[in-house]
């Protein structure tokens, strides 16, 4: 069902005129750029996405993406706890799902992100197939399967 959700969310965002045309910006705090603190490299992400699609990349990779939130899902309980899901447009016609483990995030109650917010995300990009991909491990912790801490910056406010 995930492909249907992504299609509906993308169609809804297009219909609502929420898909902007500005991409690849550094996160800002109080109007000041913090590119070194919260880097954004949507082009790198798009290249990695193509490598996965072409069967040239097989392992999850760390990504730093940024863009506009186009859809926010209600929180969902999984085997590993409560998670928040939202979609971010990182390029024209390219939306990626962001997954945040709400039990690991130092953030207010879900949802702490809204449609139209500008976000910068650091996390693990997984690609199972074209309709099952996203960025998870967006929290401060690491584990035996992933050693890189992540974060989500929403309109200049960092959550991890």
TAJODA-V691192 format. One record per residue. N is the residue number from 1. RES is the residue in one letter. BURIAL is 1 if it has 16 or more other ideal C-beta (glycine too) atoms within 10 Angstrom, else 0. Layout:
{{N;RES;BURIAL} {N;RES;BURIAL}}
//
This chain:
{{1;X;0} {2;X;0} {3;X;0} {4;X;0} {5;X;0} {6;X;1} {7;X;0} {8;X;0} {9;X;1} {10;X;1} {11;X;0} {12;X;0} {13;X;1} {14;X;0} {15;X;0} {16;X;0} {17;X;0} {18;X;0} {19;X;1} {20;X;0} {21;X;0} {22;X;0} {23;X;1} {24;X;0} {25;X;0} {26;X;1} {27;X;1} {28;X;1} {29;X;0} {30;X;0} {31;X;0} {32;X;0} {33;X;0} {34;X;1} {35;X;0} {36;X;0} {37;X;0} {38;X;1} {39;X;0} {40;X;1} {41;X;1} {42;X;1} {43;X;0} {44;X;1} {45;X;1} {46;X;1} {47;X;0} {48;X;1} {49;X;1} {50;X;0} {51;X;0} {52;X;1} {53;X;0} {54;X;0} {55;X;0} {56;X;0} {57;X;1} {58;X;0} {59;X;0} {60;X;1} {61;X;1} {62;X;1} {63;X;1} {64;X;1} {65;X;1} {66;X;1} {67;X;1} {68;X;1} {69;X;1} {70;X;1} {71;X;1} {72;X;1} {73;X;1} {74;X;0} {75;X;0} {76;X;0} {77;X;0} {78;X;0} {79;X;0} {80;X;0} {81;X;0} {82;X;0} {83;X;1} {84;X;1} {85;X;1} {86;X;1} {87;X;1} {88;X;1} {89;X;1} {90;X;1} {91;X;1} {92;X;0} {93;X;0} {94;X;1} {95;X;1} {96;X;1} {97;X;1} {98;X;1} {99;X;1} {100;X;1} {101;X;1} {102;X;1} {103;X;0} {104;X;1} {105;X;1} {106;X;0} {107;X;1} {108;X;0} {109;X;0} {110;X;1} {111;X;1} {112;X;1} {113;X;1} {114;X;0} {115;X;1} {116;X;0} {117;X;1} {118;X;1} {119;X;1} {120;X;1} {121;X;1} {122;X;1} {123;X;1} {124;X;1} {125;X;1} {126;X;1} {127;X;1} {128;X;0} {129;X;0} {130;X;0} {131;X;0} {132;X;0} {133;X;1} {134;X;1} {135;X;1} {136;X;1} {137;X;1} {138;X;1} {139;X;1} {140;X;0} {141;X;0} {142;X;0} {143;X;0} {144;X;0} {145;X;0} {146;X;1} {147;X;0} {148;X;0} {149;X;0} {150;X;1} {151;X;1} {152;X;1} {153;X;1} {154;X;1} {155;X;0} {156;X;0} {157;X;0} {158;X;1} {159;X;1} {160;X;1}}
//
